[in-house]
Amino acid sequence: MGWFLVHFPRRTGRIARAGAALAAATLAAIPLAAPAQAQQAKVLRVALTTGIDHLNPFTASLAASTQVGRFIYEFLTVPSAETAQASPALAESWTPSPDKLTWTFKIRSGAKWSDGQPVTAKDAAFTFNRMLTDENARTANGSYVTNFETVTAPDDTTLVIKTKTVQSDMNLLDVPIVPEHVWAPIKDLNDPKTDDISVVGVDDGPYQLTEYKQNEYVKFKANKNYWRGAPQVDELQLLVFKDAEAAVNALRQGEVDVINRLTPTQFDALKNQPGITTNAAPGRRYDEINLNFGVQNSENQPIGDGNPALKDIRLRKAIVQAIDRQTVVDRVTGGHAQIGTGIIPPIYHAYHWEPAPDEQVKFDIAAANAALDQAGYAKGPDGVRVAPGGGKLELRLTGHANRPYDQRLAQYVSGWLKDIGITVKQELVSDDELNDRTNAGKYDLAVSGYATNPDPDSALQLHTCAARPNAQGKGATTDTFFCDPEYDRLRAAQLAETDDAKRAGIVKQAQARLASQAVNVVLDYQNSLEAYRSDKFSGFTKQPQPEGAILEQSGYWGVYGATPAGSQSAADSGSGSTVVWIVVGAVVVIVLVGGGIMLGRRGKSAEDRE
């Protein structure tokens, strides 16, 4: 807590006495603070149009679920609001050893769990060690610990992590820290009770979980004891809408305060509406179509029911060539996106990969047809090609039933593939069904996408051999089921490289290798299209600043920095500060009582995965 003292020089005589009298009269006339019971609770209501799979931070994978974890748990460090670079959180500081194999984190004192127990380095050590020893605990964020050798807490404020090899993302470990005294007794992390508020609700973040009703809402209250200072709203609500248009109507009616993932049509329609402000920010997500190339689990056992013809890379490359990404940007996203290339969006420009002009796969229906002719996929009388081993080329395209993007995309893709002799059966299903199908490899083509983080390894690790699930379908999170020794070598090399420029070069090589195998088509990087009730909230902390997103950040800054209309902004007053104006004659003196640091911090679905 910070205090600012206002020093008045000593004065004598009538002027000083008059000034004192005026100040006393002013203070008597103006109350310094309204009684708490007389103030109406300030509530921030966020519309959700995507699902929540788990509240359990070890297994939560959907974007909305991981956001819940960011709101209620603290991390060692968080990407700052300003630049999305590592900034202090539970760890006040971090220091690598000269060989960069040992990292020492200084854990701040005084933080407490919502049940009153102190937050210590032992909680952090427990969290990481549980991930090291329990396969289920690695479901959501396991890639961060695979290179760990030991994790210890010599005392309550010191955490020591030793790695087997150099790991460049050690200052941005996107892992929520949980309380040991609550989670240690739980032996099965797949037990439904791990989603119960009695477990998940023991938290230490800017908000504290108070109520959860699956498929309906999640409610939180402001953590008045949060070390940065309490949020400026008293309550946060995430309200689930099955239909995106219903969520937009709720915003229009003032029933919710902020919404994202707007369609271009919805976004444009909300512009210049009374009491509503729109925000278009560069996105940190990529949209894609995954191709089932004969996927396998981590034991290299084939899984799923993908069309075996897709094992032929010549067929996959022809499909990639037949998809017009420029049209996807222009017609499907309404121009609110950039053309996709690699799996790291341009917002992280140092690691974004753009192929050389002579290496670009350009939309060319004629060339794709010629390639399939040469590969022996002859067209039948009905125009549908037949695989060399027999059987018509008929592929299922799976996507989200409630997502307009998927609906429009499916129509265009069906037309393009028809033009090269491939029949497409559209299978748009619920979020849960799509998640189940893609995790089990039960698809031919699947609309997908991931949110990426400031450190590139979060995106790269999704395509490694180790990211594939085990024989029981558990233990890891993969995007494409890709398993390639050369890609894995490049991924490991970039993680061990400490020179930023050299690392960026290797990251781009890894993306080029993934693209060369045609296991997915990165379509676009959509802008984050958002809107909020500016008659109720004067602003939100964006990430990165000044033109970043409000929601689905790699942190909690948007909801933490939400400023109710009529309140002084967090940027002006400091987070959680009480501002008292004292008028002395013609002089205004500002006294800040309380304090806090206003900063602002990781991203899954087939569309809504982080």
N, C-alpha and C positions, 0 to 999 in steps of 0.2 A: 504494500500500500504506500502510495506516495503522497506527500504533503507539500503544499506550496505556501510559504509564509509571505505576507505582504508587510513590509516594514515602513512605518510612518516616521519621518524625522521628528525629533522632539521640537515642539513649538511652545511658546509662552504668550500670554496676553489674550486680548479679546478675540483675535482671529482663531486661535487654537480652541478656545472655549466655544466659540460659535460653531466651528466645524464639528466638535464633539457632540454638541447639542443636536445639530442637524442630522448627524449619523445616527444618534440614538432615536430621534424621531422617525427617521426612515425605517430603521430596523423594527421599531414598534409597529409601524403601519403595514409592513410587508412580511408575511410569514416566510421563514427560510425553507420550509418544506411542508407539503401537505401531509396530513396523517395518512399512513399506509392504507387504513381501512376505507378511506374516502376516495382512493384512486381506483379507477376501473382497470381490471386486468387487461394487459395488452397481449393479444394473441396473434401469432403468425400462422396462417393456414396455407399449406403447400399442396397443390394438386399433384397427385401421382397417377400416371397413366401406364406404369409398368409394375410388374409384380414384385413381391418380397418372398424369397424362398426360405431364409432362415434369419433369425436374430442372433443366433450363435455365431460369434465372430470368427471361429475356427472353420466354419463350414459355409458361411454366407458368401454367395457368389454373384447374385444379381446386383445391378447398379444401385437400386433403391436400398437393398439390404446392406451393402457396404457403406452407403451414406449414413444409415442408422448407426453403424459402428463408429463412424467419424464423429458423429454428434455426441455420443455418450462415453467414448473411451479416449484417453489421451495416448499419443504415440511418442516414441523417443524424440523424434523431430517431425516437423511438418513443412511442406513446401510453403513458402511465404505467400501472402496475398499479392505483394508487389511484383515479384519476379518468378515465383514458383520454385525458388531455390531453397535449400535446406535452411531451416530456422529453428531456434530452440522451442521445445515443448516440454515433455516430461524431463528430458535431458537439458540441462542448462548449457552444457558444453560437451564436446567430444574430441578426443585426441588419438590419432593413430601412432603406433610405434614407428621407428625409422624404417623398418622393413614392411610396414603397412599390413602386418599379419595380426596385430593385436590392437583392438580399439577399446578405449576406456571412456565411458560415459559418466558424467557427473549428474546424478539425479537430484532434482530440486527437493528441498525440504519443505514440509508444511502441507503438501497436498494430501487430501483425504478421500477415501471412498465414501459413497453416499450412506453407508452404514456406520460411518465414523472411524473406521480403521484407517491407519496411515498408509499412504502409497509409498512403497520403498523399492529399492533396486531388486529386492528378492522377488517382487511380483513380476518384474521384467525378466529376470532369470528363469522363473517358473514358466512364463509364457513361451519363451524360446526353447527351453528344454522339453516342454510338452510337445512342441512341434518336432523336435529332434527324435523323440522316442515313440510318438504316436502317429501312425500313418493318417488317421482321420483328422488330426490336428493340422495337417499340412494341406488340407483340401483347398482352402482359399488362398493362402499366401506361402505355401511350402517352398517356393523357389528361393526365397530369401535366406533359408537356413541350410540348404543342401551343402553349402561349402563351409559351414560352421564346424569347428573342432570341439570347442568347449565354451560354455557360458556360465559365468560365476558372478556372485555378488559378495565381495569381501566384507562389505558393510552396507548399511541402509542407503547410502548415497553414492555407491560406486558399483557400476556394472562393467564387467570385463568380458569381451567377446574375442576369442581367438579363432582365426580362420585357417583353413588348410592351404589356401592360396590367396593371392591378393583379390579383393572383392571391391570393385569401384563404387558400388551403391551403398556402402555401409553408413553413409550419413543420411540416407533416405530409406530406411527400412519401413515399408508400408505395412506395419503389423500393429494392430491395437493391443495394448497391454491390459491384461485382465488380472483381477485379484486372486492371488494364490489361495487364500482361505476359503473362497467360494468354489473355485474350479478344481482344486486338488482332489476333493472327495468324489468328483464325478469321473467314473471310470470309462463310460461309453459316451463318446461325444456325438454319437448318432441317436442318443436317447432323446425323445421328444421334450423332456423336461429342460433340456439345454436351451430351448426357445422360451422358457417361462420367465416371467418378469422377476420372480424370486431369485433367479440366477443371473440373467442378463441385466436386471435392474440395479445391480450393485455396480455403480459406475463412477467415473470421475471427470467426465468431459464437460463442455460448456452447457449441455443439457442432460437432464436425468429422465430416464424412461419411467413413465407412470402407467401407461395402459396400451394394450395391443389387442386388436381384434383382426384376425387374419382376413385378408381380402377386403378390409373396410378402412382401418385407420391405425396409426401409431401416434401416441401422444407423449409429450415430454413437458417437464417444467424447467425453468431456468435454474441452473446451479448457482445459487447465490454465493457459494464459497469457492467458485472457480478461480484458479490462481491468476488468470488474466483479468478478472473482473467479470461480474455477471452480465449476460446479454441484456439488451435494452427491452426485450419482450419478456413477458412472464411465462408464456406458454407457447409451445411449438406443436403444430398438428400436421401430420402427413395424411392426407385424405385420398383414398384409392378410388379412381374412376375407371370403369371398364371401357368406357367410350371416350375418346379424345374430345369429341365435339361437346359432350356433356360437361367436361372439365372446362372448356372454353366458355360455355354458357354460365357456368358457376362463377367464373371470373367476371363476366359481364354483370352478373347480378350481385356481385360483391360477396359471394358465399365462400370464395377462396381469395387469397391475396397475391399469389405468385404461381406461375405455371411455366414449364419448359417443354421441349420436344414438340413445339408447335409445327404444324405443317406450313409450307409457304403461303397457302391460301389463308389459313387462320391468322398467321402473323401479319400479312398485309391487311387483312380485314380489321385487325385490332389497332393499326396505326391511327393516330390522331383521334382515338375515341376518348370522350371525356372521362377523366379520372384514371386513365390507363396509360402506362408508358411501356414501350417495347424495347427490347435489347437484342441485338444481333451480334454475337461474339464468335471469333474463330474457335472452331470446335477441337476437342482433343480425342475425338472418336474417328474410327474408320468404319465404313460400311463395306460389306463384301458378299460374295457368293462363294461358299465352300463346295468343292467337288469331292465326292467320295471315291478316292483313288484305290480303294481296297484297304480300308483302315484296319488297324490292329491295336490291341491293348499293350500295356507295358511288358507283357510276357510274349509279345510278338504273335499272339493268337488272333486270327481274323475275327472281327466282330461285325454285327450289323447285317444289312441286306442290300448294300449298294449294288447298282448295276455293274457286273464284272467288266463290261466294255470300257468303263472309265479307268481301268487299270492302264489303258493304253495312253501314254503321254501325248501321242499324236492327236487323238480325239480330244483330250483336255485342252491342248493348245489351240485347236480349231474352235472350240467353244469360247475360249478367252478372246480370240480374234473376232468372233461374231457378236461380241457385246460392245455396244457403243457407249463408252463412258461419258462422252460429251453430251449425248442425249439424256443420259441419266441425270447429269448436273442440270441441264437446261429444262427438261420436262418433268422429271421426277422430283427434283428438289426446288424447282422454280428458280434456279440460278443462285440459290443460297448455299453454295458448296464449291469446293475445288475438286478437280479431277484427281482420282486416286492413282497412286503408283505403289509406294511401299506401305508398310504397316505402322510407320511413325508419321503422324500428320505434320504439316508445315509449321504449326504453332511451335513445335520443337525443331526449329530450322537447322540447328547444328547437326541433327541426326537424320533429318528427312532425306530420303533417297529419290532422286529423279534419274531415270535411265538416260544414257546418251542418246542423241537423236537416232543413230543407226541401230540402237538396241530396243527402241520403243515398239511395243506391240500395238499396231494401229488397227482400228476398226476397218475390216475389209471382208465383206461377205463372199466376194468372188474368190479371194485367196483362201478363205476357210473351206469353201466348196472344193477347190482344186486340191487342197491338202487331204481332204477326206476321200476324194476320188483316188488319189495316189496311194492312200493307206488301205484301199480295198473296201471301203464302206460304200457299196453300190446303192443307188437309189432304186426303189421298187416302182411299180406303175403308179402307186398313190403318192409318189414323191418322198416317201419316208425311207431313209437309209437302212440297210441291213448290215449287221456286224459280220465280219469274216467268218465267224463260227456259227452264224445263224442267229436269227432273232432281230426284230425291229429295234431301232434306236428310239426307245421311249423312256424318258427320264421324268422322275418326280421332282418338282420344285417345292420345297417346304419353306414356309415363312410365317410371320405373325398375322393372325386374322384381324387383330385390332389396330394394326399399324398402316395408315394410308400409304406410306412409303412402299411397303411390301406389296400392297395391292397394285399400285401403279407399276412398280418394277416388274412384277410377275407378268403383266400384260406385255410389256416391251420385250422381255426376255423370251417369252413364248413365241412372239412374232419373229425375232431374230433367229432363234434356233429352228423354227419352221423353215426359214429361208435357206438353211443349210441341211435340211432333211432330217431334223430331229423333232419328234413329238414331245411336248411338255405337258405333264399333268400337274396342275396347280393344287397344292395341298396346304392351304393356309389354316393354321390351327392356333390354339391358345398358347400363351407364353409357357405355361408348365408343360404342355404336350410337346412343344417345339424343343424345349430344354431336354426333355426325356429322350426324344428321338435323336437329337444330335449327339447327346452323351453316349447313346447306345449304338451310334453309327447307322441308324435306320433312316437313311436319306440318300438321294442321288445328288441333288443340288440343294443347298440350304442357305437362305439369307441370314447373315450373321453380322457381327461387328463387335468391336471392343473399344472401351475407353482406355487411353494410354496415359502414362504418368511422365513427369519430367525426366526421370532416369529411363533410358531406352531399354534396359534389361527387362522391365515389366512387360513390354510388348514382345521382345525376342523370346523370352522363356516359354511363352504360350505355344511355341511351335517346335519344342524340343522333344526328344525321345522320352525324357523323364516326365514330361507333362502329361503323358497319356495315362488313362486310368488303369487300375489293376484289373484282374480277372473278375472281380466283383463290381466293377464300375466305380470304384472309390479311390480316394487318395491323391488325386491331382486334378488340375484344370488345364485342359488343352483347347485350342481353337480349331486347328485343322487335322489333328492326329498325325502331323508330319513327323517323320523320324528319318533323319539324314545325317550321316557321320560328318560330312563337310560343313553342314549348317551348324551342327553341335560344336564343331571345332571353332568356328568363327564366333559363335555366341560366347563360348568360354574365353576366347582370346580377348574379346572386347571387355569382358567383365574384369579381366586381370590387368588391363591396360590403364595406367594412371595418367598418361599424356592425353589431354583432351582431344587434340587434333587427330592423333593416331587412333584413339578410340572411335572417334566419329567415322573415320575411314573404314574401320572394321565393321562397325554397325551397318554401314551402307552396303558393304560386301555381303553381309548376312541377308539383308533384305533382297539383294539381287539374286542370291542363291535360291531363296524361297520362291521368288517370282518365276525363276527359270523352270521350276518343276510343275507349274500350273496346277497347284492343289487348291488355290483360291484366286479370286479376282477381286482386287481392291478397287471398289467402284468410285468412292468419293470420300471427302472429308466435309461433312455437313457443318454449317455454322450452327451454333447453339441459338435457337430462336426462342426467346422468352418474353414474358409480359408480366407486369405487376400493377397492383392498384396503387397508383401514386397519390391518390387522395387519402390513402391510409398509411402508406409508407413512403417516406421522402427519399429513401435510397437504401442500397445494399452494398456491402463490400464485394468487389469483383476480383476475380483472379484469372490471369494476371492483370495488373492495372496499367493503363486506365480503361481498357476496352475489353476486359475479359467477361467470363460468364458469371452468373449469379448462383445457379444451382449446378449440381453434379461437378463440383470442383474436386481437385485433389487436396481437399481439406474441408473445413467447416466455416470458412470465412463469410460466405453469403448469408447463412442464417444467423451466425453469431453477430455479424455487424449490421443486421437489419435495424433500420432506424424508423420508428413510428412517426407519422406526420405530426409536426408540431414539436417534436423533440429536437434537441441539439444533436447534430450528427456525431457519430462515434469518432470521426476523424478530428472534429473540433474539440470535443469534450474529453476524449479518452474513454476507453471502454469501461462502462459501469460507473463512471464518475457522477457525482452530484454537483450541479452547477448552481451557485448562489450569486445573484447580482446585488451588489450593495452600491447605492447611489449616494455620493457625497458631494453636495453642491453640483457643479457641472462635471464632476469626474466620476467615471464608472470604474469600480474596482471589481475584478473577477477573482473569486476565491474558489479554488477547486478542492473539494473534499473527497477523499478516496482516490482511486487511481487505477491504473492498469495499462497494459500495452496493447494497442490496437494493431494487430497484424492481420493477418488473415489466414490452410493446408489441404491419399491415392485413389480402375478403373477399369460388370462382365455381361452379356446375353448373347445369345445369338442375338442380336440387337441391344438387349439391355444388360449385357454383362459388362462388368467393370474391367 
